[in-house]
Amino acid sequence: MYTPTHFQETDAAAIEAMIEAYPLAALVAQAPDGLVANHLPLLREGDALVGHIALANDLHRILDDGAEVLAIFRGEDSYISPNWYPTKAETHKAVPTWNYQVVHVHGRIRFQHDRKTKLALVGRLTKRHEEAENGTAGWRMADAPKDYLEAMLDNIVAFRIEIVRVQAKSKLNQNRADADFNAVTEEMTGRGKAGLAARMQGIKKTR
Amino acid sequence: MYTPTHFQETDAAAIEAMIEAYPLAALVAQAPDGLVANHLPLLREGDALVGHIALANDLHRILDDGAEVLAIFRGEDSYISPNWYPTKAETHKAVPTWNYQVVHVHGRIRFQHDRKTKLALVGRLTKRHEEAENGTAGWRMADAPKDYLEAMLDNIVAFRIEIVRVQAKSKLNQNRADADFNAVTEEMTGRGKAGLAARMQGIKKTR
């Protein structure tokens, strides 16, 4: 990914927070018949990303063990108009741009078919998302009948992506004058892009 | 992309609307040293997608003319808890899932370096986004000094992706009972996912 120095995201906590806040990754691979992508909620666990696919998804059959994959995490984004920069009125030297924050995780994927690994994985995924969405009233796997759950587990394949390289980009106007930066942050709030406004407020300015 | 029949999106108007509503694509390619992705606003023009990258972005140097690329467009997404299905109380046969809508455009990319093509392209992109965001008060390229604009044009490379294949997936609970579908749509509205709620309201049920 092309990333000018002032948009490079090197803050490990910010990268971790992005994966946490926007867990649905685009998982990309080079398959024998072309590029393929699947959209899957992933969990970061130390030096790995974990998740699962449907057994009916050919990915686990067409990729070699240890195949290179790219997992893309992305937050909210927005077109940015030069009209939103107060400094534009002075020089008129501004062009449209786009704000967004992405994390690219490059790694090597290995699929896991044993029921114990699959059960533990969906348990961790469920706990993480139920706690976030429903707190203590969250759904638990034990709420479903045992034979139903076992049939569901038979229909998935777990995987673990060993992380080789992480590249992140925060393109959030942090290179603009304070007046422009603050005005765009307000525009994002006003235009219903609360997630993007929050990311802008958290970014370190690179001027 | 793995897509069960009931989640296949075949409605050309819905696919067009997704590209229009979520124009920032993840443009993926296989580069000599691995998978590479860049996030770029694209415009659909007939049987092509058009856009531009920075001249400093190596993509136009490392990809062959006509190289295979995948442009991924994605809207809002959400974890879906079994607790949000009213029918769950009857059978308890439900597991967590994720709702999202994606369009994958597979094509062949060709870069364009001539200033006339680049000027016309940024003109069309600007018009489209300024009209959408700022209406008749939109910024125009003529608002910027001519020599400044020319210098900006020198720093970009335009491209055209000839579309080979489009695959789209709308995973929006359209396979669930009405009670479940309606309840989740309300949850999405209540949880600030208006874009996803709107997509659900527009989907044809596949039951």
Chai-1 contact restraints between the chains, C-beta under 6 A:
chainA,res_idxA,chainB,res_idxB,connection_type,confidence,min_distance_angstrom,max_distance_angstrom,comment,restraint_id
A,M1,B,A37,contact,1.0,0.0,6.0,A-B,restraint_1
A,M1,B,N38,contact,1.0,0.0,6.0,A-B,restraint_2
A,Y2,B,N38,contact,1.0,0.0,6.0,A-B,restraint_3
A,Y2,B,A54,contact,1.0,0.0,6.0,A-B,restraint_4
A,Y2,B,N57,contact,1.0,0.0,6.0,A-B,restraint_5
A,L24,B,D77,contact,1.0,0.0,6.0,A-B,restraint_6
A,A26,B,A26,contact,1.0,0.0,6.0,A-B,restraint_7
A,A26,B,I72,contact,1.0,0.0,6.0,A-B,restraint_8
A,V28,B,V28,contact,1.0,0.0,6.0,A-B,restraint_9
A,V28,B,L35,contact,1.0,0.0,6.0,A-B,restraint_10
A,Q30,B,Q30,contact,1.0,0.0,6.0,A-B,restraint_11
A,G34,B,E68,contact,1.0,0.0,6.0,A-B,restraint_12
A,L35,B,V28,contact,1.0,0.0,6.0,A-B,restraint_13
A,L35,B,L70,contact,1.0,0.0,6.0,A-B,restraint_14
A,A37,B,M1,contact,1.0,0.0,6.0,A-B,restraint_15
A,A37,B,I72,contact,1.0,0.0,6.0,A-B,restraint_16
A,N38,B,M1,contact,1.0,0.0,6.0,A-B,restraint_17
A,N38,B,Y2,contact,1.0,0.0,6.0,A-B,restraint_18
A,H39,B,Y100,contact,1.0,0.0,6.0,A-B,restraint_19
A,H39,B,V102,contact,1.0,0.0,6.0,A-B,restraint_20
A,P41,B,W98,contact,1.0,0.0,6.0,A-B,restraint_21
A,A54,B,Y2,contact,1.0,0.0,6.0,A-B,restraint_22
A,N57,B,Y2,contact,1.0,0.0,6.0,A-B,restraint_23
A,L70,B,L35,contact,1.0,0.0,6.0,A-B,restraint_24
A,I72,B,A26,contact,1.0,0.0,6.0,A-B,restraint_25
A,I72,B,A37,contact,1.0,0.0,6.0,A-B,restraint_26
A,D77,B,L24,contact,1.0,0.0,6.0,A-B,restraint_27
A,Y79,B,H129,contact,1.0,0.0,6.0,A-B,restraint_28
A,Y79,B,E133,contact,1.0,0.0,6.0,A-B,restraint_29
A,S81,B,E133,contact,1.0,0.0,6.0,A-B,restraint_30
A,S81,B,N134,contact,1.0,0.0,6.0,A-B,restraint_31
A,S81,B,W139,contact,1.0,0.0,6.0,A-B,restraint_32
A,P82,B,W139,contact,1.0,0.0,6.0,A-B,restraint_33
A,N83,B,N134,contact,1.0,0.0,6.0,A-B,restraint_34
A,N83,B,W139,contact,1.0,0.0,6.0,A-B,restraint_35
A,H92,B,D143,contact,1.0,0.0,6.0,A-B,restraint_36
A,H92,B,A144,contact,1.0,0.0,6.0,A-B,restraint_37
A,K93,B,Y148,contact,1.0,0.0,6.0,A-B,restraint_38
A,V95,B,M152,contact,1.0,0.0,6.0,A-B,restraint_39
A,P96,B,T126,contact,1.0,0.0,6.0,A-B,restraint_40
A,W98,B,P41,contact,1.0,0.0,6.0,A-B,restraint_41
A,Y100,B,H39,contact,1.0,0.0,6.0,A-B,restraint_42
A,V102,B,H39,contact,1.0,0.0,6.0,A-B,restraint_43
A,T126,B,P96,contact,1.0,0.0,6.0,A-B,restraint_44
A,H129,B,Y79,contact,1.0,0.0,6.0,A-B,restraint_45
A,E133,B,Y79,contact,1.0,0.0,6.0,A-B,restraint_46
A,E133,B,S81,contact,1.0,0.0,6.0,A-B,restraint_47
A,N134,B,S81,contact,1.0,0.0,6.0,A-B,restraint_48
A,N134,B,N83,contact,1.0,0.0,6.0,A-B,restraint_49
A,W139,B,S81,contact,1.0,0.0,6.0,A-B,restraint_50
A,W139,B,P82,contact,1.0,0.0,6.0,A-B,restraint_51
A,W139,B,N83,contact,1.0,0.0,6.0,A-B,restraint_52
A,D143,B,H92,contact,1.0,0.0,6.0,A-B,restraint_53
A,A144,B,H92,contact,1.0,0.0,6.0,A-B,restraint_54
A,Y148,B,K93,contact,1.0,0.0,6.0,A-B,restraint_55
A,M152,B,V95,contact,1.0,0.0,6.0,A-B,restraint_56
